Structure formats: C-alpha cells, structure tokens
Amino acid sequence: MLLSNDENTFPYESNKQTVPPRSGIHRGKVSPILPLLESRGLLLGKKRILCYGCGAGQDVEWLLVRRYPAEGYDTYAPFGYTTPPSGYYDLVCFNYVLQRIQPPEIRGRKIREAFGLVRPGGLFAVTSRLALKEAPSPDIIGVTQYFQELLGNVPITDQELLPTPDGQAVMGLFFKGGLYEPRKPVRWIDTQDAFETLCRELSTRKRVGLDVETTLEEPRVLCTIQFSDEDANYVIDALACQDLSPIRQVLENKDVLKIIHNAEFERQMFAPFGLKIDPVLDTLVASRKKTRRAPIQGGHRLDEVCERELNIFLDKRQQTSDWTVRPLSPEQLRYAAIDAEVLILLHDVFCPPPPPEPGVLFET
C-alpha cells in the first residue's frame, strides 16, 4: 500500500461534531478527490465515470464541465439521478456517501455494491468523514482496517489513503484486480537459431494468433512479433533477429490461419521485408460484421471486443511503453503475450467449430 504521509497519521480531531446524515448532498464544493485525480492524470482516457450517491450532482457537473464522461446515481428522487447504473465503469466515485447510508449495518453491502460496478483494472475513489470517526484509530493503520472490514474480500491490486486538505475526511484510491493474465506459458525468442526453429514449428499449426509491437513515432520500427498457438505464447525479439525471412513459411503458408486484430497494420509492418500475410481472419472485421445488426456498448478495439465477446478485461497500459529497451519488463512480456493469446479465444467465438454429428461421441 502507498502511504500518504510521514507520520502515517491523519490530522483529524476526534471531538469534531458528527455530520448529520445526508449533509453531503448539499456540499457547495466539489469533492477534493476529483482535483487530485485530475492532477495525477487518472481521469484521462476514462470512457465511463460514475458518481455513486451523487446527491445534487456537484461532482457530476464538475466532471461534465471538463468533458469527462460522467454519470450520476442517487436514490433520493428529487435530485434527478435515480436511473440505476448498468455495466462496468472505469472509475466509480463514492464521495461522502457512507454516513448517509442508514442503518449502519448495510454500509458494507452498499460500498461493495458500488465497488462491483468498477471494471477490472479500474479505480474506486472514496471520500469519507465517517471513516475517520469510526476507524479503530485515526491513523493509516486504523483507517486501512476500517475499509478492509467494509470492502471484505473484493479484489484490490493497490490502494492509497490520504487526508483531505482540511484534514476532516479521508480519501481512498482502490485499484480493482481481475485483469486477464496469460493462461499459457510465454517463451522469449531472441536468437536467430531459436527464431528459425520456432518458424518451422509454427508452419505445422492450423491456426496462430499474431500481433506486433512497434515504436510509436514514424517511421515505425518493428520491435516484437507475437504468436500464440494451442500450447504457448511466443514473443520474438524482432530487433535481435536480423533475418526475418524464415517467418515467410508461417505468414504466407496457406494451411496456417493467421488470426489478427486490425490485420492491415501487420501487413504494413511486414511489407518492407517483402512479406505478405495469407490467409487471415481479422477479428476487427469480424466484430464489425457481428455487431452491425444490433446496437452495442463499446467499440471495436481489442480490449473492447474481448470485454464484449469473452467477458475478460485487458490491461492496455503497456501499449505505449518503449518497446526498444531490452530487456523487456515482465509487464511488457505479459502484455505482448496476452494480445496474441486472446486472438485464439476470439476465433472460437467468431468461427465456432461445427457441432458433432448426431450419434458420434468420439473421433476415430
């Protein structure tokens, strides 16, 4: 856990007057956790933000004015935010809500209900005066224990607790776990001999997932090539392998289906080496065709397609990392492997195997 101050103590005076229930709904100022999130860049790139228990909507309006995609929810009908939230959110704010929840014994259930709306890998942001009042002690240890008891066994990968500027409340940042991890072993290929051996092996496969990582600036440099088959994920160091011609026996092999998301990009990256890719199943095209007949939530990026079709969530933070540095970090290796591995899973969705013939139980 990331500690918030040197003394590990919140500047809280335990004899402060108790804030009456529902007082938070008429706050005149935005919750201080929102400017904090904005200053850290934690509001950028969010597709859905929910203010749970938003009251009169001060926090919602603050976010909307800054063009963040915010929604509000509050069960108190006169405030006009009674539409129940649905689906997952990249960020759920739970600001000054705990004391408004009566009776006290249902507070844990409500905070877990709000946490459940956060997508895996997303952020749950809490601001509470009550946490300081009811914690076993008004320090980092006591407040941590208080939230642990409320949240129970929810999946959290990291958390941070900080005092508000006036010292009268605590701000908590809870990062949700549950992101997809590779299910198959990851092999790092960084010599020409190992690369040539792998290409011979992959040329015998019926299908492979294929992805690449490049530099971000133009002209783009091919840094890694990722394959996935039924047994393993392979991350090839394209900077270390001087001769890429052995990969032709995979890319241009008519008997090996290459499953790619946005295959046009891979074609552009291999074209300077005189390499073509055929045959191809493009999961971007397949997703667009499948969803053309009915409205969908989300778009057609690989992470969005995986969420919609497989109910798995990808961590895309390494996408813009520096792929020229060696050695790659463990996080980069996992990211590269996953982007190839999930393509096999998507192929099973878009092109499911035919059902067995009636009466046939086993292949002979």
C-alpha positions as CSV (number, residue, x, y, z in Angstrom):
1,M,0.0,0.0,0.0
2,L,1.2,3.5,-0.7
3,L,1.4,5.6,2.5
4,S,0.2,9.2,2.4
5,N,2.4,11.0,4.9
6,D,5.4,10.6,7.0
7,E,3.7,10.1,10.3
8,N,1.1,7.7,8.9
9,T,-1.4,9.8,10.8
10,F,-4.4,11.8,9.6
11,P,-4.8,15.3,11.1
12,Y,-8.2,14.5,12.5
13,E,-9.6,15.8,15.7
14,S,-11.9,13.1,17.2
15,N,-14.0,15.5,19.1
16,K,-15.4,17.2,16.0
17,Q,-19.2,17.4,15.7
18,T,-20.8,14.5,13.9
19,V,-22.0,15.4,10.5
20,P,-25.7,14.7,10.2
21,P,-27.0,12.2,7.7
22,R,-27.4,13.4,4.1
23,S,-25.4,16.5,4.7
24,G,-23.1,15.6,1.9
25,I,-25.8,16.1,-0.7
26,H,-25.7,19.9,-0.4
27,R,-22.0,20.4,-0.5
28,G,-21.2,23.6,-2.2
29,K,-17.8,22.5,-3.4
30,V,-16.6,19.6,-5.5
31,S,-15.1,16.6,-3.6
32,P,-11.4,17.2,-3.2
33,I,-10.6,13.8,-4.6
34,L,-11.6,14.9,-8.1
35,P,-8.9,17.6,-8.5
36,L,-6.5,15.1,-7.0
37,L,-7.4,12.5,-9.7
38,E,-7.2,15.1,-12.4
39,S,-3.7,16.3,-11.3
40,R,-2.5,12.8,-11.4
41,G,-3.9,12.1,-14.9
42,L,-6.3,9.5,-13.5
43,L,-9.3,11.0,-15.2
44,L,-7.7,10.8,-18.7
45,G,-8.8,8.1,-21.0
46,K,-11.8,7.1,-18.9
47,K,-14.8,6.1,-21.1
48,R,-17.3,5.8,-18.2
49,I,-17.3,7.6,-14.8
50,L,-20.0,7.1,-12.2
51,C,-20.6,9.3,-9.1
52,Y,-22.5,6.8,-6.9
53,G,-24.6,8.6,-4.3
54,C,-24.1,11.8,-6.1
55,G,-26.7,13.9,-4.2
56,A,-27.4,17.1,-6.0
57,G,-24.7,16.3,-8.6
58,Q,-21.9,18.8,-7.8
59,D,-19.3,16.2,-8.7
60,V,-21.1,15.2,-11.8
61,E,-21.3,18.7,-13.1
62,W,-17.7,19.4,-12.3
63,L,-16.7,16.4,-14.4
64,L,-19.1,17.2,-17.3
65,V,-17.9,20.8,-17.5
66,R,-14.4,19.4,-18.0
67,R,-15.8,17.0,-20.6
68,Y,-15.3,13.8,-18.7
69,P,-17.9,11.2,-19.4
70,A,-19.7,11.3,-16.1
71,E,-23.0,9.8,-14.9
72,G,-24.7,10.2,-11.5
73,Y,-26.8,7.9,-9.4
74,D,-28.7,8.7,-6.2
75,T,-31.8,7.0,-4.8
76,Y,-33.2,10.3,-3.5
77,A,-35.6,11.1,-6.3
78,P,-35.8,14.9,-6.1
79,F,-32.2,15.2,-7.2
80,G,-33.0,13.6,-10.6
81,Y,-30.3,10.9,-10.7
82,T,-32.4,7.8,-10.0
83,T,-31.6,5.8,-13.1
84,P,-29.8,2.7,-11.9
85,P,-26.3,2.3,-13.3
86,S,-25.6,-0.6,-15.6
87,G,-22.5,-2.3,-16.9
88,Y,-18.9,-1.5,-15.8
89,Y,-17.2,1.8,-15.2
90,D,-13.6,2.8,-15.5
91,L,-14.0,5.0,-12.3
92,V,-16.6,4.9,-9.6
93,C,-16.6,7.7,-7.1
94,F,-18.2,7.1,-3.7
95,N,-17.8,10.6,-2.1
96,Y,-19.3,11.5,1.3
97,V,-21.9,8.6,1.0
98,L,-21.1,6.3,3.9
99,Q,-22.7,8.4,6.6
100,R,-25.9,8.8,4.5
101,I,-26.4,5.1,4.5
102,Q,-28.8,4.1,7.2
103,P,-29.0,1.8,9.0
104,P,-25.2,1.5,9.6
105,E,-25.1,-2.3,9.2
106,I,-25.8,-2.1,5.4
107,R,-22.9,0.2,4.7
108,G,-20.6,-2.7,3.8
109,R,-23.2,-4.1,1.4
110,K,-23.6,-0.7,-0.3
111,I,-20.0,0.1,-0.7
112,R,-19.3,-3.4,-2.1
113,E,-22.3,-2.9,-4.5
114,A,-20.6,0.3,-5.8
115,F,-17.2,-1.4,-6.0
116,G,-18.8,-4.1,-8.1
117,L,-19.6,-1.5,-10.8
118,V,-15.9,-0.9,-11.4
119,R,-14.4,-2.7,-14.3
120,P,-11.4,-5.0,-13.6
121,G,-8.3,-2.7,-13.7
122,G,-10.5,0.3,-12.9
123,L,-10.5,2.7,-9.9
124,F,-12.8,3.1,-6.9
125,A,-12.4,6.5,-5.3
126,V,-13.9,7.1,-1.9
127,T,-14.1,10.3,0.3
128,S,-15.4,9.9,3.8
129,R,-15.6,11.8,7.1
130,L,-17.2,8.8,8.8
131,A,-14.1,6.6,8.1
132,L,-12.1,8.8,10.5
133,K,-14.8,8.9,13.1
134,E,-15.4,5.1,13.2
135,A,-11.9,3.7,12.4
136,P,-10.2,2.0,15.4
137,S,-7.7,4.7,15.3
138,P,-7.4,7.9,13.2
139,D,-4.1,6.8,11.5
140,I,-3.2,4.9,8.4
141,I,-3.4,1.5,10.2
142,G,-6.9,2.2,11.7
143,V,-8.4,3.6,8.6
144,T,-7.0,0.8,6.5
145,Q,-8.6,-1.7,8.8
146,Y,-11.9,0.2,8.6
147,F,-12.0,0.0,4.8
148,Q,-10.9,-3.7,4.8
149,E,-13.8,-4.6,7.0
150,L,-16.3,-2.6,4.8
151,L,-15.0,-3.9,1.5
152,G,-14.4,-7.5,2.6
153,N,-12.7,-9.8,0.0
154,V,-13.1,-7.7,-3.1
155,P,-10.1,-7.9,-5.5
156,I,-7.7,-5.0,-4.9
157,T,-4.3,-4.8,-6.5
158,D,-3.2,-1.5,-4.8
159,Q,-4.6,1.2,-2.6
160,E,-3.7,4.6,-1.3
161,L,-5.2,6.6,1.6
162,L,-4.8,10.3,2.0
163,P,-6.3,13.1,4.2
164,T,-8.4,15.8,2.6
165,P,-6.8,19.2,2.6
166,D,-8.8,20.3,5.7
167,G,-7.9,17.1,7.5
168,Q,-11.6,16.3,8.2
169,A,-12.0,13.4,5.9
170,V,-10.0,10.6,4.2
171,M,-9.7,9.9,0.5
172,G,-9.1,6.4,-0.6
173,L,-8.0,5.1,-4.0
174,F,-8.7,1.4,-4.6
175,F,-7.5,-0.2,-7.8
176,K,-9.5,-3.2,-8.8
177,G,-8.0,-6.5,-9.8
178,G,-9.3,-9.2,-12.1
179,L,-7.4,-8.3,-15.3
180,Y,-6.7,-11.1,-17.7
181,E,-3.4,-12.9,-17.2
182,P,-1.7,-15.3,-19.7
183,R,-3.1,-18.8,-19.4
184,K,-0.3,-20.4,-21.5
185,P,3.5,-20.2,-20.9
186,V,5.4,-17.4,-22.5
187,R,8.6,-18.1,-24.5
188,W,11.0,-15.3,-25.2
189,I,12.8,-15.8,-28.6
190,D,15.9,-13.6,-29.1
191,T,18.3,-15.6,-31.2
192,Q,18.3,-16.3,-34.9
193,D,18.5,-20.1,-34.4
194,A,15.6,-20.1,-31.9
195,F,13.6,-17.9,-34.3
196,E,14.2,-20.2,-37.2
197,T,13.3,-23.3,-35.2
198,L,10.1,-21.6,-34.0
199,C,9.1,-20.7,-37.5
200,R,9.4,-24.3,-38.6
201,E,7.3,-25.4,-35.7
202,L,4.6,-22.8,-36.3
203,S,4.4,-23.7,-40.0
204,T,2.8,-27.0,-39.0
205,R,0.0,-25.4,-37.0
206,K,-3.6,-25.0,-38.2
207,R,-4.0,-21.5,-36.7
208,V,-2.0,-19.0,-34.8
209,G,-2.7,-15.6,-33.2
210,L,-0.4,-12.9,-34.5
211,D,0.4,-9.4,-33.1
212,V,3.3,-7.0,-33.2
213,E,4.7,-4.1,-31.1
214,T,6.4,-1.2,-32.7
215,T,7.7,2.3,-31.9
216,L,5.1,5.0,-31.7
217,E,6.8,7.6,-33.8
218,E,7.0,7.4,-37.6
219,P,8.6,5.7,-39.4
220,R,7.6,2.8,-37.1
221,V,10.1,0.2,-36.2
222,L,9.1,-3.4,-35.7
223,C,10.2,-4.3,-32.2
224,T,8.5,-7.6,-31.3
225,I,6.4,-10.3,-33.1
226,Q,4.0,-12.3,-31.0
227,F,2.5,-15.7,-31.9
228,S,0.1,-17.9,-29.9
229,D,-0.8,-21.4,-30.7
230,E,-2.7,-24.1,-28.7
231,D,0.3,-24.7,-26.4
232,A,2.2,-21.5,-25.7
233,N,2.8,-17.8,-26.5
234,Y,5.9,-16.7,-28.3
235,V,7.4,-13.2,-28.1
236,I,10.1,-12.7,-30.7
237,D,12.7,-10.0,-30.4
238,A,12.5,-8.5,-33.9
239,L,15.4,-6.2,-33.1
240,A,17.7,-9.1,-32.3
241,C,16.7,-11.3,-35.3
242,Q,18.5,-9.8,-38.3
243,D,16.9,-12.0,-40.9
244,L,13.1,-12.2,-40.8
245,S,12.7,-14.3,-43.9
246,P,12.1,-17.6,-42.0
247,I,8.8,-16.2,-40.9
248,R,7.6,-16.4,-44.5
249,Q,6.8,-20.1,-44.0
250,V,4.2,-19.1,-41.4
251,L,2.9,-15.8,-42.8
252,E,2.4,-17.0,-46.4
253,N,1.5,-20.6,-45.5
254,K,-2.0,-21.3,-47.0
255,D,-2.5,-24.1,-44.4
256,V,-1.9,-21.8,-41.4
257,L,-4.7,-19.4,-40.5
258,K,-3.4,-16.1,-39.0
259,I,-5.8,-14.5,-36.5
260,I,-5.1,-10.8,-36.2
261,H,-6.9,-7.7,-34.9
262,N,-6.7,-5.0,-37.5
263,A,-4.6,-7.0,-39.9
264,E,-3.9,-4.0,-42.1
265,F,-1.4,-2.7,-39.6
266,E,0.5,-6.0,-39.5
267,R,0.5,-6.1,-43.3
268,Q,2.1,-2.6,-43.3
269,M,4.8,-3.6,-40.8
270,F,5.8,-6.7,-42.7
271,A,5.6,-5.2,-46.2
272,P,9.1,-3.5,-46.0
273,F,10.6,-7.1,-45.5
274,G,8.8,-8.3,-48.7
275,L,6.4,-10.4,-46.6
276,K,2.7,-11.0,-47.1
277,I,0.1,-12.5,-44.7
278,D,-2.4,-15.0,-46.1
279,P,-4.9,-16.4,-45.1
280,V,-6.1,-14.1,-42.4
281,L,-9.1,-13.9,-40.0
282,D,-9.3,-10.2,-38.9
283,T,-11.1,-10.0,-35.6
284,L,-11.7,-6.3,-36.1
285,V,-13.6,-7.0,-39.3
286,A,-15.4,-10.0,-37.6
287,S,-16.5,-7.8,-34.7
288,R,-17.9,-5.1,-37.0
289,K,-19.8,-7.6,-39.0
290,K,-21.3,-9.3,-36.0
291,T,-22.4,-6.2,-34.3
292,R,-23.7,-4.4,-37.4
293,R,-27.1,-5.9,-36.9
294,A,-27.7,-4.7,-33.3
295,P,-26.7,-1.8,-31.1
296,I,-23.6,-2.5,-28.9
297,Q,-21.8,-0.9,-26.0
298,G,-18.3,0.0,-26.6
299,G,-16.3,-0.1,-29.8
300,H,-14.1,-2.5,-31.7
301,R,-10.7,-2.1,-30.1
302,L,-9.2,-5.4,-29.0
303,D,-9.9,-4.7,-25.3
304,E,-13.5,-3.7,-26.1
305,V,-14.1,-6.8,-28.2
306,C,-12.6,-9.1,-25.5
307,E,-14.8,-7.5,-22.9
308,R,-18.0,-7.8,-25.1
309,E,-17.3,-11.3,-26.5
310,L,-15.3,-13.0,-23.8
311,N,-16.1,-11.1,-20.6
312,I,-12.4,-10.6,-20.0
313,F,-10.6,-7.4,-19.4
314,L,-7.2,-6.4,-20.8
315,D,-4.6,-4.1,-19.2
316,K,-3.5,-1.8,-22.0
317,R,-1.1,0.4,-20.0
318,Q,2.0,-1.1,-21.7
319,Q,0.7,-0.3,-25.2
320,T,2.5,3.0,-25.3
321,S,5.7,1.8,-23.4
322,D,9.1,1.8,-25.0
323,W,9.5,-1.5,-26.9
324,T,13.0,-0.8,-28.0
325,V,14.5,-1.1,-24.5
326,R,16.0,-4.5,-23.5
327,P,15.3,-6.5,-21.5
328,L,11.5,-6.1,-21.7
329,S,9.8,-5.8,-18.3
330,P,7.7,-8.7,-17.1
331,E,4.7,-6.4,-17.6
332,Q,5.6,-5.9,-21.2
333,L,6.1,-9.6,-21.8
334,R,2.7,-10.4,-20.3
335,Y,1.0,-7.6,-22.3
336,A,2.6,-8.8,-25.6
337,A,1.7,-12.5,-24.9
338,I,-1.9,-11.7,-24.0
339,D,-2.6,-9.7,-27.1
340,A,-1.8,-12.8,-29.2
341,E,-3.3,-15.3,-26.8
342,V,-6.8,-13.8,-26.8
343,L,-7.0,-13.9,-30.6
344,I,-7.3,-17.7,-30.4
345,L,-10.2,-17.3,-28.0
346,L,-11.9,-14.8,-30.3
347,H,-11.5,-17.1,-33.2
348,D,-13.5,-19.7,-31.3
349,V,-16.3,-17.0,-30.8
350,F,-16.4,-15.7,-34.4
351,C,-15.8,-19.1,-36.0
352,P,-17.0,-21.7,-33.6
353,P,-16.2,-25.4,-34.5
354,P,-19.1,-27.3,-36.0
355,P,-21.2,-29.4,-33.6
356,P,-20.5,-33.1,-33.6
357,E,-22.7,-35.2,-35.9
358,P,-25.6,-36.9,-34.2
359,G,-24.6,-40.2,-32.6
360,V,-20.9,-39.5,-32.9
361,L,-19.4,-39.3,-29.5
362,F,-15.7,-39.8,-30.2
363,E,-13.4,-39.2,-33.1
364,T,-11.8,-42.2,-34.6
